């Protein structure tokens, strides 16, 4: 195990319902379980005893992972495995996974039974005039005491599924056809599970008892993680989805092989995949992930797709399309820039906005010596130097929805906005403290007015950057309290411990090995970053933050790093806050956003919905009317015509009011800094 430290990479970031065949662990998974258990025990930041207490917790967590809404298992199912509840730790230490796979077999059986019950309900008929409620979230409910208790839950569940479609305007024949396909897919999907899928669920439940960000990653999940980090993959350039038994092309990525062929379009259904034209494998009814695996492949290789036109197209001819795989850049996840114009009495202020959806870096390309490897900092530097942002009066880094990514990239990005100094502190289990400093060789690349826009989904690396700008007084942090993830993970390739190999990989462990701290000594764990200027966020939800996560590590503090605050905001925050709060009170678009935030908070507190059609329809109509009113209030503030119905909404229907308010704040900052500079020059 001492070899581990050399490999650490810091990150933040059915026709017929037939009985499924038995599913069992293989030798690689049995060995992997031992390695994962030992790695967690020896190296996780949370020095937790791997004894009976952990075993009991993992036992409960595994059932919750399989059945989070508690709609399949009964108490008797859980009692049937009670003798193993205190033995899991010993079993994993010995590479024994029989209990985990036996529980999964029971789960598949229960899903099949519930599917059959739901299908019988569709045949027997549905009624929508009962005065009863459906519990929307059962994650904290008790397990059903009997099969009849599950029947009662599922009677309401199926009724709710059908009622939602009925109130959307579908007729009963279409509703039954749709739901029949859904309920038949439940056991069919589980029947296609492979041993690695079960192993990932079980070992992630195990790792999750140490903290919510440690998990086991199967080989497939590891590959998807790498794709997200490097923002590229080798394939055909098509976004795929499931529709019934078919894998369907949802969208063609511009410039990709699929678009370039001229033979494919959105809506086409893929019914076969082959690596040669003579060996095309039927994929109807297969899991989407399995079909994606068949389609992906190395750049320059050929793949053959058997295509069926879109449903309802009137043409049932199946054609075979040959495509040459290529590297596909995932540009929608890359940093992007735009300009926001802020009107002032005398002139307009041009505020640049750089949206960063994630902190990415193509580490493989960098290690291979590729001088043009892709990363967040490189892309942001290029955007700041671009003609698009030339002559801006201020800049906003938009981190809304950015859940993190590379710790190194958060540090490097911070270096673009300060001359030198520490960015973040990292504290390990053994008490070692490291201070990570600005890695940029030159002074700050951008020295003008700066804002950082965050929300409750901004986490980890996003919080490092926002906290550094706040602690230095370099920029104004605006928005909502951030997620509160202050832990550091590493990816450990289990193949390095002799478990698997390149041809038959064993996956990776994402392991929490440290916590990070602001340079002022405070942790962002649980507390996140509190904005200098708060804004009303309609989708702010504390239940989705680290504060609501099971087994989250605690908040604490360490010593302050040696740094010097800048004076960019000194004496200006009071006036910035005054102007911001005045707009919050007076601007009709902002008041509409605030009202919408209040409405959504109330809606989230509602834990049940009516199964009476008339009551449900009245409730939905009232909610839709309020939402439409809020949207049109925001549109009116921008002199936009109202929309008549929510069905007419597009992605551009609702103005980004909070981004515009952020731009107004930075325009204020530019004005105040100019005035302050003029006063100093005149002394």
PAGU-661523 format. One record per residue: y, z, x of N, C-alpha, C, O in turn; residue in one letter. Coordinates in steps of 0.1 Angstrom, whole numbers, plus 5000, padded with zeros to 4 digits. Example, Ala and Ser with C-alpha at 12.3 -4.5 7.8 and 13.67 -1.06 7.14 Angstrom:
BEGIN
494350785132495550785123496750785132496750855142A;497850715128498950715137500050795129501150805134S;
This chain:
BEGIN
498850005008500050005000501350005008502349975003X;501150045021502450045029502949905031504149885035X;502149805029502649665030503649635019504349535021X;503749715009504649684998506049655002506649564997X;506549745011508049735013508449605019509649565018X;507549535026507849405031508049295021508549185025X;507649325009507749214999508749244988508649174977X;509549344989510449374978511649274978512249244988X;511949234966513049144963513949214952513449224941X;515049264955515849334946516349244934516849134937X;516149294922516649224910517249314900517049434900X;518049264892518549344881518149254869518649154865X;517849274868517449204857516149174849516149094840X;494047824608492647804605492247744592492047814582X;492147634593491247614581490147714583489347704592X;490047804574489047914575489448014585489947974596X;489348144582489748244591488448294597487848394593X;488048224608486748264614486948384623487948404629X;485848454625485848564634486148524648485548424653X;486948594655487348554669486248584679485548684676X;486048514689485048544699485548664707486748694707X;484548724713484948844721485848814733485748704739X;486748904736487648874748487448994757487549114753X;487248964770486949074780487749044792488148934795X;488049154800488749144812487949074823486749084823X;488649004832487848954843488049034856488849134855X;487449004867487549084879488949094884489349204889X;489748994883491148994888491949104880492649174886X;491749104867492449194859492049344862492849434862X;490749364864490249494867490849544881491249664882X;490849454891491449494903492949514902493549604908X;493649424894495049434892495449564886496449624889X;494649614876494949744870495049854880495949944879X;494049854889494149964899495349954908496050054911X;495749834912496849814921498149854913499049924919X;498249804901499449834893499649984891500750044892X;498550054887498550194885499050274897499750364897X;498550234909498850294922500350264926501050354930X;500750144924502150114927503150194919504150244924X;502850204906503750274897503750424901504850484902X;502550484904502550624908503250644921503850754923X;503150554931503650584944505050544947505750604955X;505550434939506850384943507850384932508950354934X;507450404919508450404909509450514911509150624916X;510750484907511850584909511550714902511850824907X;510850704890510550824882509250874887508150814885X;509250984894508151044901507251114890507251244889X;506551034882505751094871504351114875503751024882X;503751224871502351254873501451164865501651164853X;500551094872499651004865498451074860497351054865X;498651174851497551254846497251224831497551124826X;496751334824496351314810497651294802497551224791X;498751354806499951334798500351194797500751134787X;500351124809500650984809499550904801499950804794X;498350944802497250874795497550874780497450774773X;497850994775498151004760499350924756499350854746X;500350924764501550844761501250694761501750624752X;500450644771500150504771499250464759499450364754X;498350554756497450524744498350504732498150404725X;499350584729500250564718501050444719501250374710X;501550424731502450304734501750174732502350074727X;500450174735499650044734499550014719499649894716X;499150114711499050084697500450034691500449944683X;501550094696502850054691503149914696503849834689X;502749874708503049744713502249634705502849524702X;501049664701500249574693500749564679500849454673X;501149674673501549684659502849764657502849874652X;503949704662505149784662505749814648506449914647X;505349744638505849774624504749854616504949884605X;503649884623502649974617502149914604502149984593X;501749784604501249714592499849674593499349604584X;499149704605497749654607496749774608495749774602X;497149864617496249974620496450094609497450104603X;495350164607495350284599495150404609494850384620X;495350524603495050644612493650644616493350694628X;492750604608491350604612491050514623490250544632X;491750394624491650314636491950384648491250364659X;493050454648493550524660492550644663492250664675X;492050714653491150824655489850764661489150844669X;489450644658488250584663488150584678487150574684X;489350574684489450574699490050704705490350704717X;490050804697490650934701489950994714490651054722X;488650964715487951024727488450964740488351024751X;489050844739489550774751491050814754491550764765X;491650884746493150914747493550974760494550954765X;492651064765492951134777492251074789492351124800X;491550964787490750904798491350784804490850734814X;492450724798492950594803493350604817493150504824X;493950714822494350724836493250704845493350634855X;492150774842490950764851490350624850489850574860X;490350564838489750434836490550334844489950244851X;491850334844492650244851492550264866492450164874X;492450384870492150414885490850344890490750314901X;489950334881488650274884488550134880487450074882X;489650074875489649934871488849904859488349794857X;488750004850487949994838488949964826489850044824X;488749854820489649814809489049794796489549744786X;487749844794487049824782487749884770487749814759X;488349994771489050054760490149974755490349954743X;490949924765492149844761491749714754492349684744X;490649654758490249534752489549554739489549474729X;488849674738488149714725489249734714489049704703X;490349804718491449824709492049694704492349674692X;492149594714492649464710491749394700492149324691X;490449404703489449344693489649404679489549334669X;489849534679490049594666491349544659491449524647X;492349524667493649464663493449324657493949294646X;492649244664492449104659491649114645491949034636X;490749204644489949224632490949264620490849204609X;491849354623492749404613493749294609494149284597X;494249214618495149104615494449004606495048954597X;493148974609492448884601492248934587492348854577X;492049064585491849124572493149114564493249094552X;494249144571495549144564495949004560496548974550X;495548904569495848764566495048724553495648654544X;493848764552493048734540493648794528493648734517X;494148924529494748994518495948914513496248894501X;496848874523498048804520497748664513498448634503X;496748594517496348474511495848494497496148404488X;495148594495494648624481495848654472495748614460X;496848724477498048744469498648614465499148604453X;498748524474499348394470498548324459499148264450X;497248344459496348284449496548354436496448294425X;496648484436496748564424498048554417498148584405X;499048514424500448504418501348624423500848724427X;502648604422503648694427504548724415504948644407X;505048854415506048884405507248944412507149014423X;508448914406509648954413510549034403511849034404X;509949114394510749184384510449334385510949414376X;509749384395509549524397510749594403511449534411X;510949714399512049794404511549874416511349994415X;511449814428510949874439511549824452512249714451X;511449894463512149864475511149824486510049874486X;511549734495510749694507511449764519512649744521X;510649834527511149894539511249794550510249744555X;512449764555512749654564512149694578511549604584X;512249814582511849854596510849974595511350074591X;509649954598508650054597508250114611507250174612X;509050084621508650124635508550274636507850324645X;509350354628509250494629508450554617508350674616X;507750474609507050524598505650574603505250554614X;505050654594503650704597502650584596502950494588X;501550604603500450504601499950524587499850634582X;499450414581498850424568497550504569496850494579X;497350584558496150664559494850594555493750654556X;494950474549493750414544494050264542495250214544X;493050184539493150044537493950014524494749924524X;493850104514494650084502496050114505496950054499X;496350194515497750214519498350094525499550054523X;497550024533497949904539498149794529499049714529X;497249794519497349694508498749714501499449614497X;499149834499500449854492501649804501502549744496X;501549834514502549784523502549634523503649574522X;501449564523501349424524501749354510502249244510X;501449424499501849364486503349354486503849244482X;504049454491505549444492505949344503506949274501X;505249334514505649244525505549104520506449024523X;504449064514504248924509505248894498505848784498X;505548994489506548974479507948944485508648854481X;508249024495509549004502509548864509510648804508X;508548824516508548694522508748584512509548494515X;508148594501508248494491509648494484510248394482X;510148614482511448634475512548574483513448514478X;512448594496513548544505513548394504514648334504X;512448324504512448184502512848134488513548034487X;512448214478512848174465514348184463514948094456X;514948284469516448294467517148194476518348174475X;516448124485517048014493516947884486517447784491X;516347884474516247764466514947684466514847574460X;513947734472512647664473511847694460511947804454X;511047594456510147624444508847684449508547694461X;508147744439507047824442505947744450505247804458X;505747624446504647544453504947534468504147544477X;506247504471506647494485506647634492506247634504X;506947734485506947874491505447904494505247954505X;504547884485503147914488502547834499501847884507X;502947704500502447624511503047674524502247684534X;504247714525504847764537504247904541503847914553X;504047994532503448124535502048114538501548184546X;501348024532499948004535499747964550498848014557X;500547874554500547834568500847944577500247964588X;501848024573502248144582501148244583500748284594X;500448274572499448384572498148334578497448414584X;497848204577496748144584496948144599495948154607X;498148124603498448124618498248254625497948264636X;498448364617498348504623497048524631497048544643X;495848514624494648534632494348414641493748434652X;494748294637494448174646495148194660494548164670X;496348234659497148254672496448364681496248344693X;496048474675495348574682493948534688493548574698X;493348444680492048394685492148304698491248284705X;493448254700493648174712494148264724494448214735X;494248394722494648484733493648474744492448464742X;494148474756493348484768493348624774494248704770X;492348654782492348794788493648834794494048954793X;494448734801495648774807496748824797497548894800X;496648764785497548804774497348954770498349024769X;496148994769495849134765496149224777496749324775X;495849174789496149264801497649284802498049394805X;498449184800499849194801500449294791501249384794X;499949294778500349384768500049534772500849624771X;498749554776498349684780499049744792499549854792X;499149664803499749714815501249724814501849814820X;501849644805503249664803503549794795504549864797X;502649824786502749954779502550064789503250174788X;501650054798501550154809502750164817503250274819X;503250054822504450064830505650114823506550184828X;505750074810506850114801506950264799508050314795X;505950344802505950484801506650544813507050664813X;506950474823507750514835509250494832510050574835X;509550374827510850344822510750214815509850134816X;511850174806511750064798511849924805511649824799X;512149924818512349804825511249764835511349664842X;510249854836509049824844508049754835507749804824X;507449654840506449584832505549494841505849464852X;504349464836503449364843503849224838504049204826X;503849134847504148994843502948904846502548894858X;502348844836501248754838501748634846502948614847X;500748554852501148434859502148344851503048294856X;501848324838502648244830504048304828505048234830X;504148424826505448494824506148494837507448474837X;505448504848506148504861506748364864507948354869X;506048254860506648124861507848104853508848054858X;507848154841509048144832510248224838511348184837X;509948334844510948414850511648344862512848334863X;510848274870511348194881512248084876513248054882X;511848014865512547904860513947954856514947894858X;514048074849515348124845516148164857517448154856X;515648204868516348254879516948134887518048134892X;516248024888516747904895517347804886517947704891X;517347824873517947734864517447594865518147494863X;516147574868515547444868514047454867513447564870X;513447354862512047344861511647204863512447104862X;510347184865509747044867508947014854507947074852X;509446914847508746884834509346754829509746664836X;509346744815509746624809511246624803511746524799X;511846744802513146754797513246754782514046674776X;512446834776512446844761512246994757511447064763X;513047034747512947164741511947154730512047074721X;510847234731509747224721509747354712510147464716X;509247334700509047444691507747424683507147314684X;507347524675506247514666506647484652507547544647X;505947394645506147374631504747354625504147244626X;504247454618502947454612501947444624501947534633X;500947354623499947334634500447254645499647224655X;501647204644502147104654503147164664503947254660X;503147104676504247134685505247014684504846904684X;506447054681507446954677508546944688508947054694X;509146834690510246814699511546854691511846794682X;512146964696513347014689514646944695515546904687X;514646924708515846864714515446794727514546844734X;516146684730515946624743517046664752518246654749X;516746704765517746744774518346624781517646544786X;519646614780520346494786519946464800519946554809X;519546344803519246304817517746324821517346294832X;517046384811515646414814514746294812515146204805X;513446304817512546194815512346154800512146034796X;512246254791511946234777513046144771512846054764X;514346184774515446104768515445974775515745874768X;515245964788515345834795514245734791514445614792X;513145784785512145694781512545604769512045494768X;513445654761513845584749512745574738512945514728X;511645644740510545634731510345764723509545774714X;511145874726510946004720512246044713513346004717X;512146124703513346174696513046304690511846344688X;514046384686513846514680513046494667513346404659X;512146584665511346574653509946514655509046544647X;509746444666508446384670507446504672507846604677X;506246484668505246584669504246544680503746434681X;503946644689503046614700501646654696501346774693X;500646564695499346594690498346584701497146634700X;498746534713497746534724498546524738499646474738X;497946584748498546584761497446554772496346604771X;497746464781496746434791497446414805498646374806X;496746434815497246404829496846264833497446214843X;495946204826495646064827495546004813495346074804X;495745864812495645804799494345814792494145794780X;493245834800491945834795491445974791490245984787X;492246074794491746214792492846294784493346394790X;493146254772494146314764493546424756492646394748X;494046544757493446664750494246684737495446694737X;493446704726494046734713494646874714494046974718X;495946884709496647014710497047064696497847154695X;496646994685496947044672496347184669495147204672X;497247274665496747414663496847494675496547614674X;497147444687497247524699498547604700499547564694X;498447714707499747784709500747704717500447624725X;502047724713503047654720503047674735503247584743X;502847804739502847834754501747754761501947704772X;500547734755499447664761499847514762499547444772X;500547454752500847314752501947294763501947194770X;502947384764503947374774503347374788503747304797X;502247464790501647464803500947324807501047284818X;500447264797499847134799500847024802500646934810X;502047034796503146934798503846954812504246854818X;504047074816504747104829503847054840502647044839X;504547024851503846984863504746944874505946944872X;504246914886505146884897505946754895505546654889X;507146754901508046644901507246514906506646524917X;507446404899506846284903505446254897504946144898X;504846354891503546334885503646274871504746294865X;502646214866502646154853502046254842501146324845X;502546244830501946314819501946214807502846144805X;500946224799500746134788500746214775499946304773X;501646174766501846254753501446154742501846044741X;500546214733500246134721501146184710501246304707X;501946094704503046134696502846094681502345974679X;503046184672503046154658504546154653505246254656X;505046054645506446064641506646184632505746254628X;507946214630508346334622507746334609507446234603X;507446454604506846474590507846414580509046434580X;507246334571508046264561508746134565509446074558X;508446094578509045964583508345844577508945734578X;507245864570506545744564505745664573505145564569X;505545704586504745634595503845724602504245824608X;502545704600501545794606500945744619499945794624X;501545634625500945574637501145674649502245724651X;500045694656500145774668500245684681499445604683X;501345704688501545634701501345724713501645844712X;500945664724500845734736502045704745502345584748X;502845804749504045784758503745834772503345954773X;504045754782503845804796505245844801506245774800X;505245964807506446014813506246054828505146114831X;507246034836507146084850507946214851509146214848X;507346324854508046454854509046454865508946384875X;510146534862511246544872511846684871511446764863X;512746714880513446844880514446844869515346754868X;514446944860515346954849516247074852515847184853X;517547044852518547154854518947214840519247144831X;518847344839519147414827520547454827520947564829X;521447354824522847374826523447474816524547524818X;522747484804523347574794523447724799524147804793X;522647754809522647894814523447904827523548014833X;524147794831524947804843526347844840526747834828X;527147884849528547924847529347804843529147694848X;530147824833531047714828532447754826532647874824X;533347664827534747694826535447624815535047524810X;536547684810537447624800538747684801539047784809X;539747634794541147674794541547724781541247654771X;542147844780542747884767544247894769544847954778X;544947824760546447824760546947934751546547954740X;547848014757548448134750549948094748550648084758X;550348094736551748054733552648174735552348284731X;553748144742554748244744556048184740556148064738X;557148264739558348214734558948104742559348004737X;558948124755559548024764558547914769558947804770X;557347954771556347854776554947904773554748014768X;554047824775552647854773551947904786552347854797X;551047994785550248044796548847984796548247974785X;548447924807547147864809546147974814546348014826X;545248024806544348124811542948054812542348004803X;542448064825541148014827540048104823540248224824X;538948054818537848134813536548084820536247964819X;535848164827534548134833533448214826533448334827X;532648144818531548214811530348214820529848114825X;529748334822528548344830527448404822527448524819X;526448324817525448374808524448464815523748544809X;524248444828523248524836523548514851524348424855X;523048614858523248604873522048544879520948614880X;522148424884521048344888521148304903522248304908X;520048274909520048234923518648164925517648224922X;518648044931517447974934516948034948517247964958X;516348144948515948214960514948124969515048124981X;514048064962513047974969513747864977513447844988X;514747804970515547694977516347754989516447695000X;516947874987517747934997516847965009517247945021X;515648025007514748065017514247935025513847945036X;514147825018513747705024514747635032514547525038X;516047695032517047635040517847525033518647455039X;517747515020518547415012519947465012520347565006X;520847385018522247415019522947405005524047465004X;522347344996522947324983522247404972522247364960X;521647514976520847584966521847644955522947664957X;521247664943522047694931522147854930521247924932X;523447904927523548044925524848064916525747974916X;524948174910526148214902527448204910528348144907X;527448274922528648284930529048144935530248114935X;528148064939528447924944529047844932530047774935X;528447854921529047774909530447824905531247744902X;530647964905531948014902532947974912534047944908X;532647984925533547934935533947794933535147754935X;533047704930533347564927534247554915535147464915X;533947624905534847624893536247664896537247604891X;536447774903537747824907538547714915539747704913X;537847644923538447544931538647404924539247314929X;538147394912538147274905539547234899540347324898X;539747114897541047064891541247134877542347154873X;540147154870540247214857541047344857541747374847X;540747434867541447564867542547564877543147674880X;543047454882544147454891545447504883545747454872X;546247584889547447634884547347724872548347734864X;546247794870546147884859546948004861547348044873X;547348074850548248194850547348314851547848424854X;546148304848545248424848543748374846543548254842X;542848464848541448424848540648534841540848654843X;539748494832538748584825537348544829536948434829X;536648644833535148634835534448684823534548804820X;533848594815533248624803531748654805530948574808X;531448784803530048834806529448874792528448954793X;529948834781529348874768527948814768527748694770X;526948894764525648854763524848834776523748804776X;525548864787524848844800524048974803524649084806X;522748964802521849074804521549104819520849204821X;522149034828521949064842521348954850521648844848X;520448994859519848894868519848954883519349064885X;520348874892520248904906521349004910522548984908X;520849114916521849214921522649164932523849184933X;522049084941522849024952523948934947525048934952X;523748864936524748774931525848854924527048814925X;525548964918526649054913527549104924528749104923X;526949134936527749184947528549064953529749084956X;527948954955528648834960529748784951530848754956X;529548784938530548744929531748844930532948794930X;531548964931532649064932533449034944534649054944X;532848984955533548954967534548844966535448824975X;534448764956535448654954536748704949537748634949X;536848834945538048884939538649004946539649064942X;538049054957538549154965538549104980537749014983X;539349164988539349125003538049175010537449105017X;537849305008536649365014536449505008537249555000X;535249565011534949695006533649704999532949604997X;533149824995531949844989531949794974533049794968X;530849754969530749704955529849794946530249824935X;528749844952527849924944527050004954526849974965X;526550124949525650204956524250204950524150204938X;523250204959521850204954521150334960521250364971X;520550404950519850534954518450524951518050494940X;517550554961516150544959515450674956516150784957X;514250664953513450784950513450884961513351004958X;513350844973513350934985514650994988514751064998X;515750964981517051014983517950924992519050954994X;517350814997518150725005519250664997519050614986X;520450655002521650594996522050485004522350495016X;522150364998522750245005523950204997524050194985X;524950165005526250104999526249955002526149915014X;526249874992526249734993527749684993528449714983X;528149625004529549575006529749435002528749355001X;531049395001531449264999530849175010531049205022X;530049075006529448985016530148855019529748775027X;531348835012532148715015532848735028533548835030X;532848635037533448645050535048645049535648705057X;535548565039536948555038537548655028536848725022X;538948655027539548735018539248685004538548595002X;539848764994539648724980539948574978540948524982X;539048514970539248374967540348354956541048254956X;540248444947541248444936541948574935541348684935X;543248574936544048694937544948724925545748814925X;544848634915545748644904545348744893544348814895X;546048744881545648834870544248804866543848694864X;543448914864542048904862541548994850542049104849X;540748934841540149014831538648994831538148894835X;537949094826536449084825536149124810536449234805X;535449034803535149044789533649084788532849004792X;533349194781531949244780531649284766532649294758X;530349304763529949354750528749434752528349464763X;528149484741526949564742525749504747524749574751X;525749374749524649304755524849284770523949234777X;526049314775526249294789525549404797525849524794X;524649374806523849474812523649454827523849344832X;523249564834522749554847523749484857524749544860X;523449364862524349304871525749284865526749284873X;525749254852527149244846527849374847529049374849X;527149484845527849614846528249644860529349714862X;527549604870527949624884529249554887530149604892X;529349424882530649344885531749414877532849434883X;531549444864532649494856533149634861534349654862X;532149714866532449844871533249834884534249914886X;532849744893533549724905535049684903535949734909X;535249584894536649544891537449654885538649664887X;536749734877537449854871537849964881538950014881X;536849994889537050104899538150064910538850144914X;538149934913539249894922540549874916541549854922X;540549874902541849844895542149694897543349654896X;541149614900541349474902541549394890542349294890X;540849424879540949354867540849444855540449554855X;541349394843541249464830539849434824539549324821X;539149544821537849524814538149534799538649634795X;537649434792537949434778536649414770535649364775X;536649464757535549434749534949564743535649654738X;533549574744532849684738532049754749531849694760X;531649884747530849954757529549874760528949814751X;529249864773528149784777526849844775526749964770X;525749774778524349814775523949954781523350034774X;524249974794523950094800522650094808521950194809X;522349984815521149974823521649984838522249894844X;521250104844521750134857520550144867520550224876X;519550064865518350074873518049944880518549834876X;517349944892517149834900515649804900514849894902X;515249684897513849644897513449554909514349484915X;512249554913511749464923510549394917509849444909X;510249264921509149194917508049204929508349164940X;506849244925505849264935504649164931504049174921X;504449064940503348974938502049044941501749074953X;501149054931499949134933498949054942498049114948X;499148924943498248844952498348894967497448884974X;499448954970499649004984498749124987498649164999X;498149184977497249294979495849254978494949334976X;495549114979494249064979493549064966492349054965X;494349064955493749064942493448924937492348894933X;494448834938494348694934494648604945494648644957X;494848474942495248374952496048264945496248274933X;496448164953497348064947496647984936497347944926X;495347964937494647894926494347974914494247924903X;494248104916493948194905494848324906494348424910X;496148304904497048414906496848534897496248524886X;497348654902497048774895498348824888498248924880X;499448764890500748804883501548894892501248914904X;502548954886503449034893503849164886503649174873X;504249264893504749384887506249394889506749384900X;506949414878508349444878508549594878508149664868X;508949644889508949794892510349844895511049794903X;510649954887511950014890511850104902511050204902X;512650074912512550144925513850224929513850294938X;514850204921516150264925517050264913516750204902X;518150344914519250334904520450294912520650324924X;521350224905522650184911523750274905523750314894X;524750294913525850374910527150304913527250224923X;528150334905529550274908530050334921529550434926X;531050264927531550324939532350454937532650524947X;532650484924533250614922532250724920532550844917X;530950694922529850784922529150804908528050864908X;529750744898529050754885528050654883528050544888X;526950694875525950594872526450514859527150564851X;525950394858526150324846524950334836524950294825X;523950414841522750434833523150504820523750614821X;522650454809522950514795524450494791524650444780X;525350534800526750524796527350384796528350354789X;526850304805527450174806528850174812529150264819X;529650074809531050064813531850064801531649984792X;532750164800533750174789534950084792535550104802X;535249994783536349904786537749974787537950074781X;538649914794539949964794540649934781541450024776X;540349824775540849784762539749754753538949654755X;539549834742538449814733538749714722539949694718X;537749634718537849534708536849564697535749614700X;537149514685536149534674535049424675535249304675X;533749474677532649374679531749374666531149474664X;531749264659530849264647529449294650528749354642X;528949244661527549254664527249374674526149384679X;528149464676527949584684526849664677527049694665X;525849704685524749784679524149874689523449834698X;524450004688524050104698522450114698521850154708X;521850074686520350084686519749984695518549994698X;520449884700519949784709520249814723520049724732X;520849924726521249954740520250044747519250084741X;520450064760519650154768519550294762518550364763X;520650334755520650464749519650494739519250604736X;519150384733518050394723516650364728515750374720X;516550334741515250294746514350414749514850524753X;513050404747512150504751512050514766512050414773X;511950634771511650664785512750614794512550594806X;514050604789515150564797515450674807515350794804X;515750634820516150734830517450794827518250734820X;517750914831518950994827520150944835520050874845X;521350984830522550954836522851064847522451184844X;523351034858523751134868524851074877525350964875X;525151154887526251104897525751124911524851214913X;526351054920526151084935527551084941528551074934X;527551084954528851094961529650964960529050854958X;530950974961531850854960531750774973531650834984X;531750644971531850554983533250554989534150594982X;533350515001534650505008535350375004534950265010X;536250384995536950264991538450294987538750404985X;539250184987540650204984540950124972540750004971X;541550194962541950124949543050034952543950054960X;543049914945544149824946545249864936545049954927X;546449804937547549844928547849734918548949734913X;546849654914547149534906547449584891548249514885X;546949694887547249734873548049864872548349904861X;548349924884549150054883550450034876551249944879X;550650124866551850124859551950014848552950014840X;550849934847550949824837549949854825550149794814X;548949934827547949954816548550004803548149964792X;549550094804550150154792550750044783550550044771X;551549954789552149844782551149744777551249694766X;550149714785549049624781548349684768548049604759X;548049814769547349874757548249874745547749844734X;549549894747550449894736550549764729550449754717X;550649654737550649524731549349484724549349424713X;548249524731546949494725546749564712546349494702X;547049694711546849764699547749714688547449724676X;548949674691549849614681549249484675549349464663X;548649404683548049284678546849314669546549254659X;546049424673544949464665545349504651544649474641X;546549564650547049604637547649494629547549484617X;548249394636549049294629548449154628548649084618X;547549124637547048984637545948974626544949054627X;546148884617545148874606543748844610542748884604X;543648764621542348724626541648844632540448864629X;542348934639541749044645541349154634540349214635X;542249164624541949264613540649214606539849294601X;540549074604539349024598538049054606537049084600X;538149044619537049074627536649224626535449254626X;537649304626537449444625536749484611535849564611X;537249414601536649444588535149394588534249464582X;534949284594533549224595532649324603531449344599X;533149384613532449474621532049594613530949644614X;532949644605532649764596531649724586530749804583X;531649604580530749564570529349554576528349594570X;529249494588527949484595527349614599526149634598X;528149714603527649844606527049914593526049974594X;527749894582527149944570525849874566524949944561X;525749744568524549674565523449714574522249724569X;523649754586522649794595522049934591520949964595X;522850004585522350134580521450134568520850224564X;521450014562520549994550519149964555518949864562X;518250054551516850044557515849984547514749954550X;516349954534515449894524516149784517517449784516X;515449694511515949594502515149584489514049624489X;515849544479515249544466514249424465514449314470X;513149444458512149344455512349294441511549214436X;513349334434513749284421514649164423515649174429X;514249044418514948924421516348924417517248884425X;516648984405518048984400518949074409520049034413X;518349194412519149284421519349224435520449234441X;518249164440518349114454519349004454520148984464X;519348914444520248804444521648844443522548794450X;521948944435523349004434523749064447524949044451X;522849134454523249194466523549084477524449104485X;522648984477522848874487524148804484524848764494X;524448774472525648704468526848784472527848724477X;526848914470527949004474528148994489529348994494X;527049004496527149004511527648874516528548864525X;527148764510527648634514529148614511529848544519X;529548664500530948644496531848724506532948674510X;531448844510532248914520532248844533533248844540X;531148794537531048724550531948594550532648574559X;531848524539532648404538534148434538534948364544X;534448544531535848594531536348624545537448594549X;535548694553535848734567536048604575536948594583X;535148514574535248384582536448314578537148264587X;536748294566537948224562539248294565540248224567X;539248424566540448494570540648464585541848444589X;539648454593539848414607540248274608541148244616X;539748184600540048044600541548024596542247944602X;541948104586543348084581544348124592545448064593X;543948224600544848264611545048154621546048154629X;544148064621544247944630544647814623544547704629X;545147834611545547724603544447624600544647504600X;543247674599542047594596541747594581541847704575X;541247494576540947484562539747574559538847584568X;539647644548538547734545537247644543537247534539X;536147714546534847644543534347704529534647814526X;533747614521533447654507532147734506531947804497X;531247714516529947774515529347804529529647724538X;528647914530528047944543527147834549526947824561X;526547754540525647654544526347544551525747464559X;527747534550528547434556528947474570529647404577X;528547604574528947654587528347574599527147534598X;529047564610528447504622528847604633529447714631X;528447574645528647664657530147684659530547784665X;530947584655532347584657533147634645534447634646X;532547684635533247724623534047844624535147854618X;533547934633534248064634535048064648534348054658X;536348074648537048084661536648204669536248304664X;536748184682536348294691537648384692538348374702X;537848464682539048554681539148644693540248664698X;538048704697538048804707538348744721539048804729X;537848624723538248554736539748524736540348534746X;540248484725541648454724542548574726543548574732X;542048684721542848814723542748854738543748904743X;541548834744541448864758542448774766543048824776X;542548644762543448554769544948604767545748594776X;545248654755546548714753546848834762547948844767X;545848914764545949034773546248984787547149044793X;545548884792545748844805547048764807547648774817X;547548704796548848644796549848754797550848734804X;549648864790550548974791550549034805551649064811X;549349044811549249094825550049004835550749044844X;549948874833550648774842552148794840552848794850X;552548814828554048834825554548964832555548964838X;553749074830554149204835554149204850554949264856X;553149134856553049134871554249054876554749084887X;554648944869555748864874557048944873557848944882X;557149014862558349104860558449214871559449244876X;557249274873557149384883557549324897558249394905X;556949204900557249144913558749114915559349124925X;559349064904560849034904561649164907562649154914X;561249274900561949394902561849444917562849484923X;560649434922560449474936561249384946561949434955X;561249254943562049164952563549184951564249164960X;563949244939565449264938565949394943567149424943X;565049474948565449604953566249594966566649694971X;
